[in-house]
């Protein structure tokens, strides 16, 4: 691999060892800072590990985002979606509107509802329980991937209920999996700048572990390219790895590149925001080399990156394209480059062009469906 590429001996040593097992935090930090032609063997090594761990299938799910409100009291500095209650663009969907959107998605084959929105100040566990029961009563066979650790923590406090009890209530009401959102970057230094009203790093870890111990698996995420350092990105990966070794409750890892153009921190004058293309690719590759099969599924967010760059990222260690989405107002507000809806045909074309095999999945990667 290295004979005709100028590759430092340390880089060769790390990449050779990466083929046999997860790399260390120090090696992850080293690889995150590779430049020039040394990036090629990094991507090739990550792709080789991906092939060994999960093979040549590229998975995705037919799903629908139900963003039930854009009203949010935490108002993070990176978010272009949230609104104050008195904003003329603020909305809160009623039951009929939620069911109408869900029915349209089911008509096109949706297997999952992603139930997300702003953090409502007055929402308690009863409210989220109601939303779950509403959807399950009409669509009992569709999985619900819903809410965030911040939303659950705040609602449990509002209900004067321990978080573990809150998850028992939500699981019984129909919550199948938990998005790993609100993770952003798991560094309290960065969180104090971009999302001071959200859960702290330790609170996020505690809520995630509590959900997983209650039998609710879910996603691990990272939102990067804002105020965090390269070292904080690697630290974030290591935190996720340690959680997974403890609980085994993550079904996938989803790196989400920060779309900054409409964010409050950018509009207020913060500059040097947004990851570069090589930073995106290195993050996918280093994630694969740090996780190996500890978290086997690494998802490309096509809605954040656009279809073309998402396809390239599948060559950097990733094996999943997320979902068809059926609308994602959060990403739309941030300027999604190729829109917020995709068809099975759209995603299959990306995969087939790579010579890999598209396949539909369920929320937990335990059931797979052939694409006709």
N, C-alpha and C positions, 0 to 999 in steps of 0.2 A: 504493500500500500504506500510505503513512504519512499521508495527508491528514487522517484523522480520529482519529489516534492520536498522543499526545504522545511524539515520538521525537527524541532529541538529534541534532544535525547530525552529530556524530562517529559515532553509531550508524548513521545513514543512509549515511554515506560508506563505512564498513566493509562493511555488508551489500550495498551496490551493487557494490563491488569483489569481494565474495565470489562473486557470480554468475559472474564471469569466470575465477576461478582460486583456488588455495589461499591462505588468509589467513596472516599472519605470527604468530609467537609473541606479540608485543605485542598484536596485535588479538585473538588468542585469549584472552589474559588479560583484556582489556577486556570481551569478550562474556561471559565466565564470571561477571562481576560485575553483569550487567544485572539490573534489578529491575522489578517492576510490568508495565505494559503494553508496555514495550520487549521483553519476552520473546516476545510474539506475532510481531512481524516477524522475530525471530531464527529461530523455529521454521519460519515460512513460507519463509524464505530457504533453510534447510537442506532442507526438503521439496522445494523447487524444484530445488535442486542434485541431490538424490537422484533426482528424476524424469528429469533430464537425463542423469545418469550411468548409471543402471541401469533406468530405465523403471518400469513399474507392477507388475512381478512381485514377489511376496514369496516367498522360497524357504525351505525347511527340509528336514531329512533325517530319514528313518526310521532311528533308531539305538538303541543300547542301551549304557548305562553299565555296565561291569564293574569294580566297585571291589573288587579282589582282596584287599585287606587294609586294615584301619584302624590297624595298628601303625605308628607313626611316631616316629622318634628326633629330628626337628627341632622338633616341638611348637610351632608358631607361635602367637602371641598372639591371632590372629583366628580360629583354627580350632576348631570344636566337634566335629570328626570324629575326629581322631587320638587314639590310645590308647597307653599303655605296654604292653610285652609281657605283663606280669603282671596287667593289668587284666582283671577277669572278663568284660568286654564285648569284649575284643580278639578278632580273628579273622584267619585267613589261609586263603583258599579253596584247596582242593586241585584237581588237574586235573579230576576228575570234576565238582566243583561249578561250575567255570568253564565247562566244556562244557555242562552242564545249563542254565545261565543263557543261554549263547549260543544254544543250540538253541531255547529258548523264544522268543528275540527273532527269530531267522531265520524261525520259523513264522509270525510276524506281519509279515514283510516287511522286516526290518532290513537296511540297506545298509552300516552302519558299526558297529563296536564301539569305544566309547571306553574304553580300557584304562587305568585310573588307580587310585591308592591312596595309602596313606601311604608315606613314605620309609623303607624297611627298611635298617637299619644294615649288615646283612651281605649285601645283594643285590649281585651283580656282573652283568656283562654277560651271562654265561652264563644267569643266571636270567631276565633279560628276554628273551633270545633264545629260551629254552625256552617262555615264555608265547606269544610270537609264532608259533613253529612249531606249538605245540599248536593254536591257533585256526585257523591257515591250513591245517593238515592236515585239519581237519574242515570248514572253511568257506572254501575258497580264493577265492571270489568276493566275500567281504565285506571291505570296507576296514577297516584298523585305524588308529585315531587314538589314539596312546598315549604314556604316560609324560610326564615334565616335564623341563625343563633341569636342575633340581636332582638328580632321580633319575639322569639319564644321567651328569652330572658325577661324582656320588658313586660310581656303579657302575663308571665308567671308572677312577677312582682305585683302587677295590677290586681291579680286574682288572689294574692296572698297565698300562693301555692308553691311548694318546692318544684324545682325544674324537673326532677325525675317523675313526680306525679303528673306534671303537665304533659310530659311525653307519653305517659300511659294513657291519658285522656285522648290525646291527638291520634295515637296509634289505633286505639279502639274506634275512633271516629273515621279512620280511613287514610291516615298519613302513611304512605309507603316508604318514601325516602326523603332525606333532608339535603337541600342544597348547601354547599359549603360556603355560601356567600357570607359577607361580613368579615371574611378572613382578610381581604385586601392584602396587606403585607403584615406578617406577624412579627412586628417590631413596634414596641410602644413609642419609640422615638418618632417613627414615621406616622403612627396612628394619631399621635397628639396633634400633628399638623393637618392631616387629611380627614380624620373621622373621630374627633375627640369624644363624641357622644355615643359612639358604638361600644360594644364590649371590648375590654382590653384583651391582650394576647392570651393571658391565662384564663380569662373568662370564656373566650372562644374555645380554647382547648377543653375546658371543663364542660361546656354545653355540648360540644361535639361528642365527647366521651360518654356523657350521660345519655345522649340519644342512642349511641351505638350499643351501650349496655342494656338499653330498653328494647333492643332489636330493630332499631331504625337505622339502616345503613344509609350512605349518601355520598356526596361529592366532596373532594378536597379542591379548593381553588386558590389562585393567586392573582391579584390584580397588580400589575407592575408597570413601571415606566413613568412614575410620578416623582416622588421626593426620596425614594428609598435608594440605598447603595447596592452595589453588586453583592457585597457580603451579606446584606439583609435578605436578598433573594435566596442565596444559598442557605442561610439560617432558616428561612421559611421552609425550604424543601426538607431540611433535616428535622424540623419540628413535625412536619407531616409524616415523615418516615418513622419517627419514634412513636407517634400515635398509632400508625398502622401496625407496627410491630406489637403494640400493646393490645389493640382491639380487633384489628382486621376488618374494620367497618367502612373503609373507603372503597367504593366501587370504581372510582376513576379520579384522575387529576386533571384539572382544567386551568391552564395558564390563560389569563385574559389580559391582552395588551391594552394599556390605558389609551382611550380615545379622548384627547385633551381639548380639542378645538372649541368646544362649547362648555367646558367645565368652569365652575366658579373660580377655582384657583388660577386658571389660565386667563380668564377675562379680567381678573383683578390684578394681573401683572406678573404672576409667577411664570418664569420662562424655563427653557431647557427641559420641557416636558415631552413625554412620548418616547417609547423605545424605538431603536432603529431596527431595520430588517435583520441585520446580523445578530443583534441582541435577542430578537425573537427566536431565531433559529438556535442560538447557543443555549437559550433557556430550555427549549424542548429537548435538545440533545443532553444537556447536563441532567435534566430531570430524569430522562430515561436511564442514564448511567448511575444516578444515585438511587433510583428505585428498583431497576431491573424488574423482577417479578413481585416485589413487595407491594407496589401498586401497579398492576400489569397494564391497566388501560390509561392512556394519555390522550386527552381530547384536544383537537384543534377547534378553536372558536372561529368558524368561518364568518360569522356575523360581525366579529371585531376586525378580521384581517382581510376579508374579501375572499372570493372563491379561488383566485389564482394563487395567492400567497398561502392560503390554507392547504392547497394541493402540495406546494413545495414543502410545507412544514411536515407533511406526512413522510417526507424523506429524511426527517431529523429525529426520528424515534417515536412519532405519534402513530396511533392506530385507530382513532375514532374521530368522526366528524360531527359529534353532537347530535343535533336534531333538526327537523324541518322548521321548527319554531312556531309557524303559524302566527307570526306577529310577536315582536319583542319591543315594547314601547321604551324600555330602559335603554336599549342599544340604539333605537331609532333616534331618541333625543340626543344621543352622543355623536350621531353622524355615521351610522353603519354604512360602509362603502358599497356593499352590494345588496342593500335592503335587508329585510328581516323575515323573509319567507323563502323557503326553498322546497322543491319537490323531490320525491324519491329519485326521479330521473336526473335532476340537477346533481345530486350528491353521487349517484351511481356513475355519471359521466366522469366526474373528477377521479373516482377510484379506478374505473376501467382503463382510463388513459395511462395510469401508472403501471398497469399490468397486475393489479391486485384485485381482490374480490369483495364487492360490496355486499353487505348483509344487514338486514334490520335486526334490532335487538329490543329487549325490554329494559326497564330502568336499572335492573341489577345485573345485567349481562349474564343472566342465567337461562334465558330463552332466546332463540334466534329464528328468524323467519326468512325463507327464500324469497328473492326478488324475481318476479316473473318478467 
